[in-house]
């Protein structure tokens, strides 16, 4: 039996706390649910997942998945293909976003994904699992 029950929250060290918080809140529609100016950090949520965004020091370097042990990417689920396409367009047009892959099949499909870096440099992925059936969404 597992000794844990799931993800409580995920902490991300970010280059610019305000820029990354703004991306999640204004672009992706998340809510900022907490702030701690002593760290500084902000916590944002989509109603299912909580992310704590931690401000790094000015000399922080960007993550390199080939030379460092750390978070490789943050992969977020979207409920359907239309949402993936719509959100991909919004994300791709957001100031400071670097797009690696616009929506395309994962392997032989039917799952699809988009890969990008948010304005603060965190590698992210949007994933639709390819299941055409409607899903229950918490909001």
C-alpha positions in Angstrom: 0.0 0.0 0.0 1.3 3.5 -0.9 2.1 5.7 2.1 0.9 8.8 0.3 -2.4 9.9 -1.2 -1.5 12.2 -4.1 0.0 15.6 -4.8 -0.5 18.3 -2.2 1.2 21.0 -4.2 4.2 21.5 -6.4 6.8 24.2 -5.8 8.4 25.9 -8.8 11.4 28.2 -8.6 10.8 31.0 -11.1 12.8 33.9 -12.5 10.2 36.6 -12.1 7.4 35.9 -9.6 5.1 38.6 -10.9 5.5 37.5 -14.6 4.9 33.8 -13.9 2.0 34.5 -11.6 0.5 36.7 -14.2 0.9 34.0 -16.8 -1.0 31.4 -14.7 -3.7 33.9 -13.6 -4.3 36.0 -16.7 -3.4 33.6 -19.5 -4.5 30.2 -18.0 -7.3 31.6 -15.8 -5.9 30.2 -12.5 -6.6 31.9 -9.2 -3.9 33.3 -6.9 -4.9 31.8 -3.6 -1.9 32.8 -1.3 1.1 35.0 -1.1 4.0 35.1 1.3 6.2 38.2 0.9 8.8 36.8 3.3 10.0 34.2 0.7 8.7 35.7 -1.7 6.2 33.3 -3.1 2.7 33.1 -4.6 0.4 30.1 -4.7 -1.9 29.6 -7.7 -4.5 27.0 -8.4 -6.7 25.7 -11.2 -9.1 24.2 -8.7 -7.4 20.9 -8.8 -3.6 21.6 -8.6 -1.8 24.0 -6.4 1.5 25.5 -7.5 3.7 27.5 -5.2 5.9 29.9 -7.2 9.1 30.8 -5.5 11.1 33.8 -6.6 14.8 32.9 -7.3 17.8 35.2 -6.7 18.9 37.3 -9.7 21.9 35.0 -10.4 19.8 31.9 -10.8 20.4 29.9 -13.9 17.9 28.2 -16.1 17.3 24.5 -15.8 19.0 22.1 -18.2 17.2 18.7 -18.3 20.4 17.1 -19.6 22.8 18.3 -16.9 20.6 18.8 -13.7 18.4 16.7 -11.5 15.1 18.6 -11.0 11.7 19.2 -12.5 11.9 18.4 -16.3 8.6 20.0 -17.2 5.2 20.7 -15.8 2.5 18.8 -17.8 -1.1 20.0 -17.4 -4.1 18.2 -18.7 -6.8 19.8 -20.8 -10.2 18.2 -21.1 -10.5 17.9 -24.9 -8.9 18.6 -28.3 -10.7 21.9 -28.8 -9.5 23.1 -25.4 -5.9 22.1 -26.4 -6.1 24.0 -29.6 -7.7 27.1 -28.1 -5.3 27.2 -25.1 -2.3 26.6 -27.4 -3.2 29.7 -29.5 -3.6 31.8 -26.3 -0.4 30.6 -24.8 1.6 31.0 -28.1 0.5 34.6 -28.3 1.3 35.4 -24.7 4.3 37.8 -24.3 7.5 36.0 -23.4 6.3 32.5 -24.1 8.6 30.3 -26.2 6.8 27.6 -28.1 8.7 24.3 -28.8 5.8 22.3 -30.2 2.3 23.5 -31.2 -0.4 20.8 -30.8 0.5 17.5 -32.4 0.1 13.8 -31.8 2.1 12.2 -29.0 3.7 9.2 -30.7 1.0 7.5 -32.8 -1.8 9.3 -31.0 -4.6 9.8 -30.4 -3.2 11.8 -27.4 -1.9 15.3 -28.4 0.3 17.8 -26.7 1.9 21.3 -26.9 5.3 22.1 -25.4 6.5 25.6 -24.4 8.3 27.7 -21.8 6.2 30.2 -19.8 7.7 33.7 -19.7 9.7 32.9 -16.6 11.4 29.9 -18.3 9.6 27.0 -16.7 9.2 24.2 -19.3 5.5 23.2 -19.7 3.3 20.9 -21.6 -0.4 20.9 -22.3 -1.8 17.4 -22.8 -5.0 16.0 -24.1 -5.2 12.2 -23.5 -7.0 11.6 -26.8 -10.2 10.3 -25.2 -13.1 11.8 -27.1 -15.6 11.0 -24.3 -16.8 13.9 -22.1 -15.1 14.2 -18.8 -16.2 15.4 -15.4 -14.4 18.7 -14.6 -14.2 20.3 -11.2 -14.5 24.1 -11.3 
